[in-house]
């Protein structure tokens, strides 16, 4: 599974990129607004840090304007992925941009039918929002399984990019049902390494080592 970091904080992205665990980045207008920086400048900075895909979202709601904004965003760097909402206009813009050779991430997906439409429109990525489905009492992982089955049935190349991740269990479950990617807030990514038995074991090792009076260096 590939890990994308869901962030517009360049300091956080640099820190996590140094681990070698980050394959790409997703952003949205809300995340960029929190930085207080210029939208286009932030995308450029992130693309300079991360060689992998960087999703940048359009703000228009009509297809013609989405296309114009998508073309502008694609000029920032070769690794920009234009992020479009899963609306009828978004699908129309997706078809146009993918025909132009531009990567597209279709976002705000909440059903398998929506995911099927995005794949037929040529989306590079489909982003089902698992956390928001859980919030309303639906089984978000059933949706990921349904999308995975449909895409496998027809050999669609669209990758499943699990979004709205709320906790480490979402990541584990997504990996088990065959999602291609999870986009993860930095704090949740760091939680993946945490386990109380790991901490307890390390404390015991260090306590025993201190008793030896030795040093590796």
Secondary structure, 3 states (H helix, E strand, C coil): CEEEEECCCHHHHHHHHCCCCCCEEECCHHHHHHHCCCHHHHHHHHHHHCCCCEEEECCCCCHHHHHHHHHHHHCCCCCEEEEEECCHHHHHHHHHHHHCCCCEEEEEECCHHHHHHHHHCCCCEEEEEHHHHHHCCCCHHHHHHHHHHHHHHHCCCCEEEEECCCCHHHHHHHHHCCCCEEEECHHHHHHCCCCHHHHHHHHHHHHHHHHHCCCCC
